[in-house]
Amino acid sequence: MNPTLTPHARVRMQQRGIRAAALDALLDFGAERHIHGCGREIVFLDKKARARLARNNPQGARALERLKGTYAIIGDGVVITVGHRFRRIPRD
């Protein structure tokens, strides 16, 4: 998958050390949750998503620890920003 990135997302990827391959894996296997009030989605790796990634790509499972806390904010099919989570994502 080759996602469309905003210039802000490209800068944040470089600043935060998130590689394009990591973002692709996150978008392919990650869980999505709606962010209330702004019409955006947050994509992150929960336990089920990590299991899907490990099953689909055993070599990628080793790099899973780096991806574990990574998230992406998506709006209108465009990646707005990416980062590392330090807090839990609340359930709906």
C-alpha positions in Angstrom: 0.0 0.0 0.0 1.3 3.5 -0.9 -0.6 5.9 1.3 -1.0 9.6 0.5 0.8 11.7 3.1 0.4 15.3 4.1 3.6 17.3 4.3 3.0 17.4 8.1 3.0 13.6 8.2 6.2 13.4 6.2 8.0 15.7 8.6 6.6 13.8 11.7 7.7 10.5 10.2 11.3 11.8 9.9 11.3 13.5 13.3 9.9 10.5 15.1 11.9 7.8 13.2 8.9 6.0 11.7 9.8 4.3 8.4 7.5 4.0 5.4 7.5 0.2 5.7 6.3 0.5 9.3 3.5 2.9 8.2 2.5 0.5 5.5 2.3 -2.4 8.0 0.3 -0.2 10.4 -2.2 0.8 7.7 -2.5 -2.8 6.4 -2.9 -4.6 9.7 -3.9 -2.0 12.2 -7.2 -1.5 14.0 -9.2 1.6 13.3 -11.2 3.7 15.8 -13.3 6.8 15.0 -12.2 10.0 16.8 -15.3 11.7 18.0 -15.9 15.3 17.2 -13.5 15.7 14.3 -14.4 13.0 11.7 -11.0 11.3 11.7 -9.8 7.8 12.3 -6.9 6.6 14.4 -5.1 3.5 13.3 -3.0 1.5 15.8 -1.8 -2.0 16.5 -3.9 -3.8 19.1 -3.3 -7.4 20.2 -5.4 -8.9 17.4 -3.6 -6.7 14.8 -0.2 -7.7 16.1 -1.3 -11.4 15.8 -2.4 -10.9 12.2 0.9 -9.2 11.3 2.9 -12.0 12.9 0.9 -14.6 11.1 1.2 -12.9 7.7 4.8 -11.8 8.0 7.0 -13.8 10.4 10.1 -11.7 9.6 8.1 -8.5 10.3 7.1 -9.9 13.7 10.6 -9.2 15.0 10.2 -5.5 14.2 6.8 -5.6 15.9 8.2 -4.1 19.1 9.0 -0.9 17.3 5.5 -0.7 15.8 3.7 -1.5 19.0 3.2 2.1 20.1 2.9 3.7 16.7 -0.3 5.3 15.5 -1.6 7.2 12.4 -4.4 9.7 12.1 -6.3 9.4 8.8 -8.9 11.8 7.4 -10.4 11.7 3.9 -8.1 8.9 2.9 -5.0 10.9 3.7 -2.5 10.3 6.5 -2.5 13.5 8.5 0.1 12.7 11.1 1.9 9.7 12.8 3.4 9.3 16.2 4.1 7.1 19.2 1.4 6.4 21.8 2.1 7.1 25.4 -1.5 6.8 26.6 -4.2 4.2 26.1 -6.7 4.7 23.3 -10.2 4.7 24.9 -12.8 2.3 23.7 -16.1 3.5 22.3 
